[in-house]
Amino acid sequence: MVDKRSASTNKGKVKFAGKKDRTRGQDHGRGHADYPVIKAMYRLALEYTERVKSFPRDTRFILGDRILNNCYDILEGLIEARYTKEKERVLRRLNLQLEKLRFQTRFCLDVKVLSAKKYGHICEMINDVGKMIGGWLKSLR
């Protein structure tokens, strides 16, 4: 028979063996230090994940989902490009997806779900990722 007192006090709590998790909130995208574009896209996906949470409901589930899926697809594509032999083909596809993300971001500004300040910050992040993808493409030629 289970002791009800001990079961109720531990209900919903998860115990970890060993040290506490000290990586939370620190350097995300570790393991890709030699690929700063992956790290930059990871940060952009995190930024958009936070921004979409504040979108109005109708916009969040239509535009927000498309933006987040696009961000995740680009991130996954960058990881794919790191390991594939057909890097140029993958990177060209990612460049197109990044351009779509630019237009979706502009649309967010136009429908007023992003402030001009947030829009500028996100555009800067998108441009940084684009420059890195372009540089990677150029290095392949």
N, C-alpha and C positions, 0 to 999 in steps of 0.2 A: 504494500500500500504506500502511496506517495504522501509525504508530509506536506500538507496544504500550506503551512506557513512558509516553508522554504521555496515552494513552487511559486507562490504569489510574489515573494520579494525579488525573485530572479526573472519574473515574467517579462519578456520583451528585451531583456538585456543580453548583450553578446559579450563574452569575455574573450580576450585575446591572450594567447600564450606569449611570453617574452616581453620585449620592450614595447612601448606605445608607438603608434604610427606617427612618425615625425616628418613624413614626406608631405602631409596634407598642406596645401597652400604654397608649396615650394616649386621648384623647377619642374614644370610639366613638360612632357615630351622628351624626357631623358632617354638616352640611348640613341638619340638622333642628333647629337651635338655636331657631328660632321655634316649634317644636313639642316642648316638654319631655316630653310624654306619650310620644312616639316614643322619645326618648332613655331614659326611665325603663323602658319596656317592653323595649327593647334590653338594658338592664342586667339586667332580670329574666330574660330568655331566656338571657343569659350565665351568670347565677347558677345557673339550673336545669340548664343544660348541664353545668356542673361537678358539681353535686350528683348528677345521675343517673348519672354515671360510677361513683360509689361505691355505688350500689344493688346488692343481691344480684342475681345473674343472672336468676332467674325474674321478679323485680319490675322489673328494668331493661328487659326486652324487652316487657313488657306495660304496666305503669303508667307507666314512664319514657318510653316512646315516645309514649303518649297525651298525657302532660304536655308533652313537648317539641313535639309537633305542635300542641297547643293554643296554646302560647306563640308559635310561629312564625306560626300563623294570626292571632292577635291582632295581632302586629307587622305582618304584611302588611296586615291590615284597617285599621290606623291609617294606614299609608301610603296605602291606597286612599281612606280618608276625607279625607285631606288634599287629594286631587285631584278627588274626585267632587262632583257637584252634590247628590247625595242623601246628604249627610253624616249627617243624623239617622237614617235607616234603617240605615246602616252602623254607626254608633256604638251604636245599640240592640242590634244583633246582637253587637257586641263586648262590650257589658256582660253579655250572657247567657254568652258564652264565658268571660269573666273570673270569673263566678260558678261555672261548672263547674271552672275552675282552682282556685278556693278549696276546693271539695269534694275535688278530687283531692289537694290539698296536705294537707288534714285527714286524708285516708285514709293518706297517707305517714306522718304522725305516729302514727296508730293502729296501723299495721303495723310501726312502729318502724324505718323506713328513714330518717327524719329525726329528729334530736334536737330537744328542746323549744326550744333556743336557735336552731338553724337554721330551725325552723318559724316561730318568732317573727319572725326576720329576713325570711324570704320573705313571710310574711303582711303585714308592714309595707310591703314593696315592692308587693305586690298591691293593698293598700289605697290606696297613693299613686297607682297607675295608675288605679284605680277613681274616686278623687276627681277626677283630671284629666279622665277621660272624662265624668264627671258634669258638671263645670264646662263642658266643651266643649259638651255637650248643652244645658245651661242657656243658654249664650250664643247658641244658635241660635234660641231662642224669642223 
